């Protein structure tokens, strides 16, 4: 199962449209996971229309319209891998320990908020992934998203994609 991870699209504040390459990828994968900060419900509508399956959460910049349609935390099993999706995880220091304690029953935690790509594994085995942002790189060198494969309970082919 091919999965695309994205977060912090901030439409239309940080960008008027999504990058064409990301839009093309939405339809090419089995599942799209969005870790919040859509900002406008039209962005959620776009992702729902272009994705075969969408798993998403709301972020701190998402208002009542998005919060009524999305959970704060999403949990899903894909390809035998247990995922949790959340927008914020707190400061980088101690993140793996905190998240492993909070999500002991998942294999992969997808998060956003910082706009900083992240790929680490906690001592418990929990893998933490942040795809960065395709529209607001902040202090990062590139606009980014991630893809991975989940199959038979294993995560493989994790890749950070540079959109610039």
N, C-alpha and C positions, 0 to 999 in steps of 0.2 A: 504494500500500500504506500503510495507516494503522497507525502504531506508537505504543504507549504506553511511556514510560520511567518507572521508579520505582526506588527504592532505600531501604535503611535502614528497613524496615518494623518491625523489632525486636518481632515478636509472640512471646509475649504480655507482654513486659517493659514496653514504652513505651505500648502500647495493647492492649486485650483483643480488639478486632476492627478490621478495616479500615473506613475511611469508606465509607458506602453508595454515594456517587457514584463512588468509585474502583472498587468492586466492579462497578457497572453498566458502567463503561467497559471493564473487562477483556474482556467478551464482545462489545463493540461494535467492537473494533479487530482488525486482522489478526494482529498480533504484539505481545506484551508482552515488554519487556526489563527485567530486574531486576538491579541492580548490587550485590547482596549485602547482608549483615546481615539475613537472614531471622530468625535466632535459633532458631526452632523448625521442625522438619520439617513440622509441620502447616500452617505458612504456605506452604511450597513445595507441599504437596499441594493446598491451596486454589487457588493460582495455576494449577497444572497442570489442575485440574478446571474452572476458569472461563475459561481462555484457549484460543483456537484454536491458538495456537503460543506457546511460552514459550522465551525465551533468558535464561539466568541464570548467575550466578557466585556463589561463596561469598565472604563477607566475614570480617573479623577477629573478629567475634562469633559466627561459625558453627562449631559443633562437628563431630566426626567423622561424625555421621550425615548432615549436609548436605555436608560435604566429599567424602564417598563418592559423592554423587549429582550434584555440580556441579563444573565446572572453576574454576581460579583466573582464567583468561582465556578468554573465548569469542569466536570470530570467526564472522561470518555475513554473507552478502550478501543484502540485501533490496531489492527494487526497483532493482537495479543499483547500489546503494550498499554499499560495504564497511564494515562495522561491527566494532569490537572493544569488548568489555565487560570492565571490571575494577573491583574495589572501590576500591582506593587508588591515588592518583597522587602522593602526597607533598605538600609545602607548596605554597601558591598561588604564591609567588614562583618564577618560572622554569618553571611547569607546562607552558606551551605548548611551550617549547623541549625540555624533557625528554621529553614525550609524543610530539612529532613525531619525535624521534630513536629512541624505543623502538617506535613503531608507524608506520613509514614507508610501509607497504603498505595503510593503511586510510584511509577518508574521514571517518569519524566515530568518536570515542572516547566511550563512555558510561561514566561513573564515579560513585561515591558517596562514602561515608565521612564527609565533612564536614557533611552535611545542609544545605549551602549551595548553592542553585541557581546554575548556572554555564553560560554560553553564550559561548564565545570561539572565535576562529579563529587558529591558529598561522600563522606566516609561510609554512610549507610548504603551507597550505591545509587541514590537519587541523582539523576542527571538534570541540571538546570540549564535552560536555553533561553536566551533573549535574542531575537532577530534584529535588534536595532530598529531603525525607522527608514521606510522608503521615501519619505518626504521631508524629514527634518533631522538632518545629521548632527545638529548642534556642534559639539566640539570634535566629532568623529571625522575621519578623512573621507568617508563615503556614505551614501544612502544605501541601505542594505535590507535584505530579507534572508531567510534560511529555507532549505529543503532537507528532507530526510526520508528514509524508508523505514517503515515499521512492518515487520513480518515475522511470524512464528515467535512472538515475544521478544524479538531483538530489534534494536535501533541501529541502522547502518547508514552509510552514505550521508552523514550530516555535512552540509555545505553552507557556508556563508556566501551570499551572492552580492557583489558590488554592482550597483546600478549606475555608477558614473562612468 
